[in-house]
């Protein structure tokens, strides 16, 4: 935790990751909202609610919030498919503005996963954003369109934050084995305990 200068500024990576997720959300059609995702507790609709509310909640952290966001519902229901991109765009704009002060990077902040320097907390948001982008892309059959840059950062953050084994109490399963030359998103998904071979059903693209 005291080696924060060795961790690159996560904000440009977050901006790139959030832009990629925004573009992906912009392609969603009404009939895809009920599709399953590799994140088993979420279908596409629930995953969208999670990433929108997550951006809103973590945007409160630099102002002294804890990211729990009792005033921001985790589940956002009855949202038509065409509005999700707008809602996520608003959320990522809040995030980018809230974390823009350089001083926040080394200040201790509190997020749902603990108290830590801001750059480590923000790296966690990059990891979550990139991972859920893969979840959504797999659900839509579009993971071959993803840029690798954000995933390399997210994988490094995940490997710093989580041991390969002994994850009791963490919201991730044990790391799964994949070839070292596997796509970086697949390696990230496997490290976080997801099924790296999960694919959407034929005809659900």
C-alpha positions in Angstrom: 0.0 0.0 0.0 2.9 2.4 0.5 4.3 1.9 -3.0 1.7 4.0 -4.7 4.3 5.9 -6.9 5.0 2.6 -8.7 1.4 2.3 -9.8 0.8 4.4 -13.0 -2.0 7.0 -12.9 -5.1 4.9 -13.5 -7.3 7.8 -14.6 -6.3 7.8 -18.4 -6.9 4.0 -18.4 -10.2 4.4 -16.7 -11.3 7.0 -19.3 -10.3 4.7 -22.1 -12.0 1.7 -20.5 -15.1 3.7 -19.8 -15.2 4.9 -23.4 -14.9 1.3 -24.7 -17.8 0.2 -22.4 -19.9 3.2 -23.5 -19.4 2.3 -27.1 -20.4 -1.3 -26.4 -23.5 -0.3 -24.4 -24.5 1.9 -27.3 -25.0 -1.2 -29.5 -27.4 -3.0 -27.2 -30.8 -3.9 -28.6 -34.0 -4.4 -26.6 -34.0 -8.2 -27.2 -30.5 -8.5 -25.6 -31.4 -7.2 -22.2 -32.4 -10.6 -20.8 -29.3 -12.4 -22.2 -27.1 -14.1 -19.6 -23.5 -13.0 -18.9 -20.4 -14.7 -17.7 -21.0 -12.9 -14.3 -23.6 -15.4 -13.3 -25.7 -13.2 -10.9 -26.3 -10.7 -13.7 -28.1 -10.8 -17.0 -27.4 -8.0 -19.4 -30.0 -5.7 -17.8 -28.8 -6.3 -14.3 -25.1 -5.9 -15.4 -26.0 -2.5 -16.9 -27.7 -1.4 -13.7 -24.6 -2.5 -11.8 -22.1 -0.6 -13.9 -24.2 2.6 -14.0 -24.8 2.6 -10.2 -21.2 1.7 -9.6 -19.9 4.7 -11.5 -22.3 7.0 -9.6 -21.3 5.5 -6.3 -17.5 5.6 -6.7 -17.8 9.2 -8.0 -18.8 10.2 -4.5 -15.5 8.8 -2.9 -13.2 11.8 -3.5 -15.7 14.0 -1.7 -15.6 11.8 1.4 -18.2 9.2 0.4 -17.5 5.5 1.0 -18.8 4.3 -2.3 -21.7 2.5 -0.7 -24.1 5.1 -2.1 -27.3 4.5 -0.2 -29.0 7.1 -2.3 -28.0 5.3 -5.5 -29.9 2.1 -6.1 -27.8 -1.0 -7.2 -30.7 -2.1 -9.4 -32.1 0.3 -12.0 -35.3 -1.2 -13.5 -37.6 -0.3 -16.3 -34.9 1.4 -18.4 -35.3 1.0 -22.1 -32.4 -0.3 -24.1 -31.7 3.0 -25.8 -31.3 4.9 -22.5 -28.5 2.7 -21.0 -25.7 4.4 -23.0 -27.0 7.8 -21.8 -27.1 6.8 -18.2 -23.6 5.2 -18.3 -22.2 8.3 -20.1 -23.5 10.4 -17.2 -21.9 8.1 -14.7 -18.5 8.0 -16.3 -18.6 11.8 -16.7 -19.2 12.0 -12.9 -16.3 9.7 -12.3 -13.8 11.6 -14.5 -14.7 14.9 -12.9 -14.7 13.6 -9.4 -11.2 12.0 -9.6 -9.6 14.8 -11.7 -7.7 16.4 -8.8 -4.1 15.0 -8.6 -4.1 15.2 -4.8 -6.8 12.5 -4.7 -4.4 10.0 -6.1 -2.3 9.8 -2.9 -4.9 10.7 -0.4 -6.4 7.9 1.6 -10.0 7.2 0.5 -12.6 4.6 1.4 -14.3 2.5 -1.2 -16.5 -0.6 -0.7 -13.4 -2.9 -0.8 -11.4 -0.9 1.9 -9.4 2.2 2.7 -6.4 2.9 0.5 -4.6 5.5 -1.5 -6.8 7.0 -4.3 -4.7 5.6 -7.1 -5.2 2.0 -5.8 -8.9 2.6 -5.4 -9.1 4.0 -8.9 -7.1 1.0 -10.2 -9.8 -1.2 -8.7 -12.5 0.7 -10.7 -10.5 0.1 -13.8 -10.4 -3.6 -13.1 -14.1 -3.7 -12.5 -14.9 -1.6 -15.6 -12.7 -3.7 -17.9 -14.0 -7.0 -16.4 -17.6 -6.1 -16.9 -16.8 -4.9 -20.4 -15.6 -8.4 -21.1 -18.8 -9.8 -19.5 -21.0 -7.7 -21.6 -18.9 -8.2 -24.8 -19.1 -12.0 -24.3 -22.9 -11.8 -23.7 -23.3 -9.9 -27.0 -20.8 -12.0 -28.9 -18.5 -9.0 -29.5 -15.4 -9.7 -27.4 -13.2 -9.8 -30.5 -13.7 -6.0 -30.8 -12.0 -5.1 -27.5 -8.8 -3.1 -27.2 -6.1 -4.8 -25.1 -4.6 -1.8 -23.4 -7.1 -1.4 -20.6 -7.1 -5.2 -19.9 -3.3 -5.3 -19.4 -3.6 -2.6 -16.7 -6.6 -4.4 -15.2 -4.9 -7.7 -15.1 -1.9 -6.2 -13.3 -4.2 -4.6 -10.8 -6.1 -7.9 -10.3 -2.9 -9.8 -9.7 -1.7 -7.2 -7.1 -5.1 -7.3 -5.3 -6.0 -10.9 -5.3 -4.0 -14.1 -4.5 -4.4 -17.0 -6.9 -5.8 -19.1 -4.0 -7.4 -18.5 -0.6 -10.0 -15.9 -1.5 -12.4 -16.6 1.2 -14.7 -13.6 1.7 -13.8 -12.1 -1.7 -16.5 -11.8 -4.4 -14.3 -13.8 -6.8 -13.8 -17.5 -7.3 -10.4 -19.2 -7.4 -8.2 -18.3 -10.3 -8.6 -20.7 -13.3 -5.8 -22.0 -15.5 -5.4 -20.7 -19.1 -2.5 -20.7 -21.5 0.1 -18.0 -20.9 -0.4 -16.8 -24.5 -4.2 -16.5 -24.1 -5.9 -13.2 -24.9 -5.4 -10.7 -22.0 -9.1 -10.4 -21.4 -9.4 -14.2 -21.1 -6.4 -14.2 -18.7 -8.2 -11.4 -16.7 -11.5 -13.3 -16.6 -9.7 -16.5 -15.5 -7.8 -14.7 -12.7 -11.0 -13.4 -11.4 -12.6 -16.9 -11.4 -14.8 -16.6 -14.4 -15.2 -19.3 -16.9 -12.8 -18.2 -19.7 -14.6 -20.4 -22.2 -18.1 -18.9 -21.5 -19.8 -18.0 -24.7 -23.3 -16.7 -25.5 -25.8 -19.1 -27.0 -25.9 -19.2 -30.9 -28.3 -16.6 -32.3 -28.0 -14.3 -29.3 -25.5 -11.8 -30.9 
